[in-house]
Amino acid sequence: MKMRKKTPPWQWNEFQQIGTDYASEAEVAIYDRRMRKMRDIDMENAGILELLRLPSRGAVLEIGTGTGAFIRTAAKRCARAVGIDISEVMLRYVRTRADEENLQNLELCRAGFLTHTFAPETFDGVVSGLAFHHLPDVWKAVALERIRRILKPGGRLVLLDVVFDWKSEAPEAYFERIVSAAGENRKNFIRHISQEYSTLAWIMEGLLARAGFRIEFQRASGDFLMLFCAGKDL
């Protein structure tokens, strides 16, 4: 499957790496084990699948598939599962795990929000977890338009990301408070805030609405992690 479209010179380069890059599958495996100690990944994935409400012969896409925990789970529940990521190392790791699990309906391609080339109305569901913040807001808007286009009528997007729920307090107080609550992840969180492109909750809500999505479910975990389930408006 050809997944990389020719990009114009003014388009955001989503293949530039911000944050942690991984040089080997062994490093990815260590990261995978660490995440499973910090979060109940299996429970999270079950919840996402429930929100998607995929048909039995459905097709699902994960953008920024990472270690592939979700898309491998989805492949066991639906007819077609596709995971895309900008990291070749991550994709090799997912392929190794998928082969071990004999997941013959799982497709993997190197691409991202702005460079995939799927036909309109290909998928019943699209999922992205902790990848959207790599795009500045203008390119988040472009990405959402592209996601809406590839969803079938009635399809759903589940989006989990760092989204700042900053309301009335001074920005300095807000960021100091959430950094203090980050514990052993404080150093990485400081880098995230200062260098990456997480947006505000009210901006994310507006981006989804303007792209033609209807928010069906929204949940905040603390002051900076938010999950959205949004249906494609007909």
Rosetta blueprint (number, residue, H / E / L):
1 M L
2 K L
3 M L
4 R L
5 K L
6 K L
7 T L
8 P L
9 P L
10 W L
11 Q L
12 W L
13 N L
14 E L
15 F L
16 Q L
17 Q L
18 I L
19 G L
20 T L
21 D L
22 Y L
23 A L
24 S L
25 E H
26 A H
27 E H
28 V H
29 A H
30 I H
31 Y H
32 D H
33 R H
34 R H
35 M H
36 R H
37 K H
38 M H
39 R L
40 D L
41 I H
42 D H
43 M H
44 E H
45 N H
46 A H
47 G H
48 I H
49 L H
50 E H
51 L H
52 L H
53 R L
54 L L
55 P L
56 S L
57 R L
58 G L
59 A E
60 V E
61 L E
62 E E
63 I E
64 G L
65 T L
66 G L
67 T L
68 G L
69 A H
70 F H
71 I H
72 R H
73 T H
74 A H
75 A H
76 K L
77 R L
78 C L
79 A L
80 R E
81 A E
82 V E
83 G E
84 I E
85 D E
86 I L
87 S L
88 E H
89 V H
90 M H
91 L H
92 R H
93 Y H
94 V H
95 R H
96 T H
97 R H
98 A H
99 D H
100 E H
101 E L
102 N L
103 L L
104 Q L
105 N L
106 L E
107 E E
108 L E
109 C E
110 R E
111 A L
112 G L
113 F L
114 L L
115 T L
116 H L
117 T L
118 F L
119 A L
120 P L
121 E L
122 T L
123 F E
124 D E
125 G E
126 V E
127 V E
128 S E
129 G E
130 L L
131 A L
132 F H
133 H H
134 H H
135 L L
136 P L
137 D H
138 V H
139 W H
140 K H
141 A H
142 V H
143 A H
144 L H
145 E H
146 R H
147 I H
148 R H
149 R H
150 I H
151 L E
152 K E
153 P E
154 G E
155 G E
156 R E
157 L E
158 V E
159 L E
160 L E
161 D E
162 V E
163 V L
164 F E
165 D L
166 W L
167 K L
168 S L
169 E L
170 A L
171 P H
172 E H
173 A H
174 Y H
175 F H
176 E H
177 R H
178 I H
179 V H
180 S H
181 A L
182 A L
183 G H
184 E H
185 N H
186 R H
187 K H
188 N H
189 F H
190 I H
191 R H
192 H H
193 I H
194 S H
195 Q H
196 E L
197 Y L
198 S L
199 T L
200 L E
201 A H
202 W H
203 I H
204 M H
205 E H
206 G H
207 L H
208 L H
209 A H
210 R H
211 A L
212 G L
213 F E
214 R E
215 I E
216 E E
217 F E
218 Q E
219 R E
220 A E
221 S E
222 G L
223 D L
224 F L
225 L E
226 M E
227 L E
228 F E
229 C E
230 A E
231 G E
232 K E
233 D L
234 L L
